[in-house]
Amino acid sequence: MSEKLGYSPNGDQRTIGQDGSTQIENKIVLRSEDYRHQPGEVNVTGAEPVRAFLGLSS
């Protein structure tokens, strides 16, 4: 994730991995008021198969 988009640290959490080792999970958060829209056009392709899978086809 990127701080350029407005993400900020939100704490850490220790977990135990499958191999028994300690893992540190760095949590981040993106609040709506912190979101920074990047200029440019967004093109979405391949949405129809996903919409059909989710039962959203019209």
Residue, then its C-alpha position, 0 to 999 in steps of 0.5 A: m500500500s502507499e502513503k501517496l494514496g493516504y494510507s497511514p500506520n495503524g499499529d502492529q500485531r504479533t502472530i505465530g506463523q505455521d512454522g512456529s516463528t513469530q511474525i509481525e503484521n504491520k496494520i495500515v488504514l485508509r480513512s475516507e478523509d485521508y484518501r488522495h485521488q490520483p489523476g488519470e483515467v481508470n479502465v475496467t476490463g473483465a468485469e462481466p464474468v465477475r458480475a455473473f459469478l456474483g449474480l449481478s448480471s442484468 
